[in-house]
Amino acid sequence: MNSYLLFAILAVGLVSTIEMPGSFGHGLGSETMDPVTVGDKQVTLEVGSTTDYDTEVRQITIDLSETATRDLIKETTFSVELIKGDETLFVNNFERDDGVLIMNLVPSEDVDVQVINRETFASIFGLASDQFNVKGKVFESGGLYEFNIKILTIDSYSNVLPDPIEYYLGISIPETTYYEINDVGFGKQEIGIITYYDQILDFEYNQTSIKFMFPFDWSNDAIEQSSVVHQEILIPKTFGDFLVSDFTVYLNEILLSETVINIDDFSKDERIIHVVISQTELMDLFENEEITGDKIVLEIKPSSNVLMGLTENSQFKVTLDWEPHEIKSGQNMILEFDILDVFLKDKPISVNYDLDVIHNNLVFFSENGVSTGVKDAQNRVEFLVPENVSGPTTVKFSNLDNSELANLELPVIVEPKDSGLDDRTSLLNNTKIPGWMKIVAEWWENGEIDDGTYLNIVQFLLDEGIIKKI
């Protein structure tokens, strides 16, 4: 049997063409295999993948053509085995008069995968190939789908190849998974991961970093077939800790270069952090760091305190810092910010702006001004934070350059004034207190109630004489 072992991961929008017989690897986009001699002709197999994001239907197109003329080979029989994980989803033979096989992977409630022939309007009149709907619940999620494709006949269904050609293909369908976290400052947030490689197997948020794991074959053959490993982290625009200007990325606890990360703030509700690791970087890690095993663990950590975002019309970028960095109620704070023109490659620009600082939908500070437009001269605004303000607070920029669409909100945390949390926690540990209060203390330690609520309860116990400070 002629066996061409190509393990090509196909994801919409990225392209790579590599073949290495006898090995497994990972390409992206659409694949054109190296020509294969069959009898007196050379033939080429092409595979493509597209996704309809409205219906979540993934369409896989496989065709066989003559290499020299690109003419499709008539009466081709494809044997297709579809595998996900360790499970074979189906094995089926497809006779294609025109040499084109179109399969739609359709999410459904069917536990067992069903293959259903579907004629289209164009196929009835011979203007296009009919299609096969491959339906099943398994297609509700993305991840890695492996195809074992054999060419059984060409030119005529009676022309059975004594030595069928075999290809192994991997189709990586982007999958988005959301994870709910509970941040000590910003409360409940939903972090999304879009994987363009394989399914995420583990996710962790530890108040300072996001970490997740997915399968990866650390072998020379696999890396040589991997043009890139691409993952996206989706950050809600309400989660200030991860709206900073810079991050560090670790792969299996090894620090990666700054070039692997790209920040996309063009979406209204979510920031997209792209992590793109090239084949060269993967090979360097494999050879020089001697990474082995079957997984990649990525960890993303903020490496700056400066917040950054784009206005709604994507024309202006705003960077925001403040002093002191631990903002406390009842104290003065200074906002330091720059307004940059995205279309002028982030050049500082002088424009008028409206600035509001908002807590619980109430504005407690406002200013109208004109930005400096000078790189070394930041805009500075100083004001008093009211004593009754604590928790998530919004710094809102609006009407930049008199545009109603030039708006941006950046969230910060205000700590209660002189919270004395260590003192009061010690106090609770060294006095007789009601059992229910211990439960409240556990809630606070787990981030289930905020500092202000916890301190109010402690103060109530002190005021009522239930507990005494010692």
C-alpha positions in Angstrom: 0.0 0.0 0.0 1.2 3.5 -0.9 0.9 5.3 2.5 1.4 9.1 2.6 1.3 10.0 6.3 0.6 13.7 6.5 -0.9 15.0 9.7 -2.1 18.5 8.6 -4.1 20.6 11.0 -6.5 22.8 9.1 -7.8 26.0 10.6 -9.6 28.8 8.7 -7.4 31.7 7.6 -3.9 30.3 8.0 -2.0 28.4 5.2 0.9 26.0 5.2 1.9 23.2 2.8 4.3 20.6 4.1 4.5 16.9 3.5 6.8 14.4 5.3 6.0 10.8 4.4 6.3 8.5 7.4 5.8 11.3 10.0 3.1 13.3 11.7 2.9 17.0 11.8 0.6 20.0 11.9 -0.1 22.5 9.0 -2.8 25.1 8.9 -5.5 26.4 6.5 -5.8 24.3 3.3 -3.5 21.6 2.2 -2.2 20.5 -1.2 -0.4 17.2 -1.0 2.7 16.3 -3.0 1.9 14.6 -6.3 1.6 10.8 -6.3 2.1 8.6 -9.3 -0.8 6.2 -10.0 -0.4 4.2 -13.2 0.5 6.5 -16.0 -0.5 9.8 -14.3 0.4 12.0 -11.3 -2.5 12.9 -9.0 -2.8 15.5 -6.2 -5.1 15.5 -3.2 -6.4 18.8 -1.9 -8.2 19.4 1.4 -9.9 22.6 2.6 -11.9 23.6 5.6 -14.3 26.5 6.3 -16.7 27.3 9.1 -20.1 29.0 9.1 -20.0 30.7 12.4 -23.8 31.4 12.4 -24.7 27.7 12.1 -21.4 26.3 13.5 -21.3 23.9 10.5 -17.8 23.0 9.4 -17.4 22.1 5.7 -14.6 19.8 4.6 -13.8 19.6 0.9 -11.6 16.9 -0.5 -10.8 16.6 -4.2 -8.4 14.5 -6.4 -7.1 16.0 -9.6 -4.4 15.5 -12.2 -1.3 17.3 -11.1 -0.4 18.8 -14.5 -3.8 19.9 -15.7 -5.6 20.3 -12.4 -8.5 18.5 -14.0 -10.6 16.6 -11.5 -10.4 12.8 -11.7 -13.8 11.2 -12.4 -15.3 8.2 -10.6 -13.0 8.5 -7.6 -13.8 6.4 -4.6 -12.8 7.8 -1.2 -12.7 5.7 1.9 -12.9 8.0 4.9 -12.4 7.2 8.6 -13.1 10.0 11.0 -11.5 9.9 14.5 -11.7 12.2 17.5 -9.6 11.4 20.5 -9.5 7.6 20.7 -13.0 7.1 19.2 -13.7 6.3 15.5 -16.8 8.3 14.6 -17.5 6.7 11.3 -15.9 4.7 8.4 -17.6 5.2 5.0 -16.9 4.8 1.3 -17.9 7.7 -1.0 -18.1 7.3 -4.8 -17.7 10.7 -6.4 -18.4 11.0 -10.1 -16.6 14.4 -10.3 -13.8 13.6 -7.9 -15.0 16.0 -5.2 -16.2 15.0 -1.7 -17.9 17.7 0.4 -18.7 16.8 4.0 -20.6 19.2 6.4 -19.9 18.4 10.0 -23.3 19.4 11.5 -23.9 19.7 15.3 -27.1 17.8 16.3 -28.6 15.9 19.2 -27.6 12.6 17.6 -25.4 10.6 19.9 -24.3 8.3 17.0 -22.8 10.0 14.0 -25.0 9.8 10.9 -23.9 10.3 7.3 -26.7 11.6 5.1 -26.5 12.4 1.4 -27.8 15.9 0.6 -28.6 17.1 -2.9 -28.3 20.8 -3.5 -30.2 22.9 -6.1 -27.0 23.2 -8.1 -26.2 19.5 -7.9 -29.6 18.5 -9.2 -28.7 20.3 -12.5 -25.1 19.0 -12.5 -23.7 22.4 -11.7 -22.0 21.3 -8.4 -21.3 18.3 -6.3 -23.9 17.0 -3.9 -22.9 17.1 -0.3 -22.9 14.8 2.7 -24.2 16.0 6.1 -22.2 14.2 8.8 -24.4 14.8 11.9 -23.7 14.2 15.5 -23.6 15.8 19.0 -19.8 15.4 18.9 -19.6 18.3 16.4 -21.0 20.8 18.9 -17.4 21.3 20.0 -14.2 21.9 18.0 -10.8 20.4 18.6 -8.8 17.9 16.6 -10.5 15.6 14.1 -8.3 13.0 12.4 -9.1 11.7 8.9 -7.7 8.5 7.4 -8.4 8.9 3.7 -7.8 6.1 1.2 -8.1 6.4 -2.6 -9.7 3.1 -3.8 -10.6 3.9 -7.5 -9.8 6.5 -10.1 -11.2 7.1 -13.6 -13.7 4.3 -13.3 -15.4 2.6 -10.3 -14.3 -0.7 -11.9 -10.6 0.5 -11.8 -9.9 -0.6 -8.3 -6.3 0.3 -7.2 -4.5 -2.8 -6.1 -2.3 -0.6 -3.9 -4.6 2.2 -2.5 -3.1 5.5 -1.6 -3.6 6.5 2.1 -3.4 9.9 3.8 -3.7 10.8 7.4 -5.1 14.3 7.9 -5.9 16.3 11.1 -8.6 19.0 10.9 -8.3 21.4 13.8 -11.6 23.2 14.2 -11.4 26.4 16.4 -13.2 25.9 19.7 -14.2 28.6 22.2 -14.6 27.7 25.9 -15.5 30.2 28.6 -14.3 29.8 32.2 -15.9 31.7 35.1 -13.4 33.1 37.6 -13.7 35.1 40.9 -11.2 37.9 41.0 -10.5 39.4 44.4 -10.9 42.9 43.1 -13.1 42.7 40.0 -15.4 39.9 41.1 -16.9 37.3 38.8 -15.5 37.4 35.2 -15.7 35.1 32.2 -12.4 34.3 30.5 -12.6 32.7 27.0 -10.0 30.5 25.3 -10.1 30.0 21.5 -7.9 27.1 20.6 -6.7 26.6 17.0 -4.8 23.5 17.9 -6.5 20.9 20.2 -9.0 21.0 23.0 -8.1 22.7 26.2 -7.7 20.1 28.9 -7.1 22.2 32.0 -7.6 25.9 33.0 -6.4 27.8 36.1 -6.6 31.4 37.3 -4.7 32.2 40.5 -5.4 35.9 40.9 -2.1 36.8 39.1 -2.0 34.7 35.9 -4.1 32.6 33.4 -2.8 29.1 32.8 -4.1 26.4 30.5 -3.0 23.2 28.9 -3.5 21.3 25.7 -2.0 18.2 24.0 1.1 18.6 21.9 3.5 15.9 20.6 7.1 17.1 21.4 8.9 15.3 18.7 11.1 16.5 15.8 8.6 15.2 13.2 5.6 16.9 14.7 7.4 20.2 15.1 8.7 20.2 11.5 5.0 19.9 10.4 3.9 22.7 12.7 3.9 26.0 11.1 2.5 27.7 14.2 0.7 27.1 17.4 -2.0 29.8 17.9 -4.3 30.4 20.9 -6.5 33.4 21.8 -7.4 34.5 25.3 -10.7 36.6 25.5 -10.7 39.1 28.3 -13.9 41.0 29.2 -13.4 44.8 29.1 -14.6 44.9 32.8 -11.5 43.0 34.0 -8.9 45.7 34.6 -6.1 43.4 35.7 -5.8 42.0 32.2 -6.3 45.2 30.3 -2.7 46.2 30.8 -0.3 47.2 28.0 2.2 44.3 28.4 2.3 40.6 29.3 4.8 37.9 29.7 4.1 34.4 28.4 5.5 31.1 29.7 5.5 27.8 27.8 6.0 24.8 30.2 7.5 27.3 32.7 10.0 28.7 30.1 9.8 32.5 29.3 9.0 33.2 25.7 10.0 36.2 23.7 7.7 39.3 23.5 7.1 38.6 19.9 4.7 35.7 20.6 2.0 38.0 22.0 -0.3 40.4 20.2 -3.1 42.5 21.8 -6.3 43.1 19.9 -8.6 45.7 21.5 -10.8 46.3 18.4 -13.7 44.3 19.8 -16.3 46.2 21.8 -16.8 43.8 24.7 -13.6 41.7 24.8 -9.9 42.1 24.5 -8.3 39.4 22.4 -4.8 38.3 23.5 -3.2 36.3 20.6 -0.4 33.9 21.5 1.3 32.8 18.3 4.4 30.5 18.6 6.3 29.9 15.4 7.8 26.7 14.2 11.3 28.1 14.7 10.5 28.9 18.4 9.0 25.5 18.9 12.1 23.8 17.5 14.4 26.0 19.6 12.5 25.0 22.7 12.6 21.3 21.8 16.3 21.3 21.0 17.8 23.8 23.4 15.4 23.5 26.4 15.0 19.7 25.9 11.2 19.8 26.3 9.6 16.4 26.1 6.2 14.9 26.7 2.8 15.3 25.2 1.5 18.7 26.3 1.9 22.5 26.2 1.1 24.6 29.3 0.8 28.3 28.5 0.8 30.9 31.3 0.0 34.6 30.7 0.9 37.2 33.3 0.4 41.0 33.3 3.9 42.6 33.3 2.7 46.2 33.5 0.4 48.4 35.7 -0.5 50.6 32.7 -4.0 50.1 31.4 -4.5 50.4 27.6 -7.6 50.4 25.3 -9.1 51.7 22.1 -12.0 54.1 21.7 -15.2 52.7 20.2 -14.3 54.1 16.7 -10.8 52.6 16.9 -9.2 55.9 16.1 -7.6 56.6 19.5 -5.6 54.5 21.9 -5.4 55.6 25.6 -2.8 54.5 28.1 -3.6 55.1 31.8 -1.5 55.0 34.9 -2.0 56.5 38.4 -0.3 57.5 41.6 -0.3 56.1 44.2 -0.8 52.7 42.6 -2.9 51.5 45.5 -5.8 53.8 45.2 -7.6 54.4 48.6 -10.8 56.1 49.4 -10.5 59.4 51.2 -7.1 60.1 49.6 -5.9 62.2 46.6 -4.9 60.3 43.4 -3.3 61.4 40.2 -4.3 60.0 36.8 -1.5 60.0 34.2 -2.6 59.3 30.6 -1.6 59.6 26.9 -4.0 59.8 23.9 -2.5 58.3 20.8 -3.7 58.3 17.2 -3.9 54.7 16.0 -3.9 55.8 12.3 -0.6 57.6 12.9 1.1 54.6 14.3 0.3 55.5 18.0 1.7 59.0 17.7 0.7 61.3 20.7 -2.0 63.7 19.5 -3.5 66.9 20.9 -7.3 66.6 21.1 -10.0 67.7 23.4 -11.5 65.1 25.8 -14.1 64.6 28.5 -13.0 62.7 31.5 -15.3 61.2 34.2 -14.5 58.9 37.1 -17.6 56.8 38.0 -18.5 54.5 40.9 -21.8 52.7 41.1 -23.1 54.7 38.1 -22.4 58.0 39.9 -19.8 60.5 38.6 -17.6 61.8 41.4 -15.0 63.6 39.3 -15.2 65.3 35.9 -12.8 67.3 33.7 -12.7 68.7 30.2 -9.3 69.2 28.7 -7.0 69.1 25.8 -4.3 66.4 25.6 -0.6 67.5 25.4 0.2 65.6 22.2 3.8 65.4 23.4 5.5 62.0 24.0 7.4 63.1 27.2 4.6 65.2 28.7 1.8 63.0 30.0 -1.6 64.4 30.9 -2.0 64.6 34.6 -5.2 65.0 36.6 -5.4 65.1 40.4 -8.5 64.7 42.6 -9.8 63.4 45.9 -11.4 60.0 46.1 -14.5 60.2 48.4 -14.4 58.2 51.5 -17.6 56.3 50.6 -16.0 55.0 47.3 -14.4 51.6 47.2 -14.3 48.6 44.8 -14.5 48.6 41.0 -14.4 52.2 39.6 -14.5 53.4 36.0 -12.3 56.0 34.3 -14.2 57.1 31.3 -12.9 59.0 28.3 -15.4 60.4 25.9 -15.9 62.8 23.0 -12.3 62.7 22.0 -11.7 65.2 19.2 -15.5 66.0 19.5 -16.4 62.5 18.2 -19.4 60.8 19.8 -17.9 57.4 19.0 -14.5 58.2 20.5 -15.3 56.7 23.9 -13.4 54.3 26.2 -13.9 53.0 29.7 -11.0 51.6 31.8 -11.8 49.9 35.2 -9.6 50.3 38.3 -10.0 49.2 42.0 -10.3 51.6 44.9 -9.4 50.1 48.3 -11.2 51.1 51.5 -9.3 53.8 53.5 -7.0 52.4 56.2 -8.8 49.0 56.0 -6.5 47.5 58.7 -7.4 44.1 57.4 -4.4 42.4 59.0 -5.3 43.9 62.4 -8.9 42.9 62.2 -8.2 39.4 60.8 -5.9 38.9 63.8 -8.6 40.2 66.0 -11.0 37.6 64.8 -8.5 34.8 65.3 -7.8 35.8 68.9 -11.3 36.4 70.3 -14.4 34.5 70.8 -16.7 35.2 68.0 -20.0 33.8 66.7 -19.7 30.8 64.5 -21.5 32.5 61.7 -18.8 35.2 61.6 -16.2 32.5 61.0 -18.2 31.5 57.9 -18.3 35.2 56.8 -14.5 35.4 57.3 -14.1 32.3 55.0 -16.3 34.0 52.4 -14.0 37.0 52.5 -10.8 34.9 52.2 -12.3 33.1 49.2 -13.3 36.4 47.5 -17.0 35.8 47.8 -17.6 39.1 49.5 -15.6 42.3 49.1 -13.4 44.1 51.6 -15.9 46.8 52.3 -18.7 44.3 53.2 -16.4 42.3 55.4 -15.1 45.4 57.3 -18.6 46.7 57.9 -19.5 43.4 59.6 -16.4 43.5 61.7 -17.1 47.1 62.7 -20.7 46.2 63.6 -19.4 43.5 66.0 -17.0 46.0 67.5 -19.6 48.7 67.9 -22.1 46.2 69.5 -19.4 45.0 71.9 -19.8 41.4 70.6 -16.0 41.4 70.1 -13.3 43.6 71.5 -10.0 44.6 70.1 -7.1 43.4 72.2 
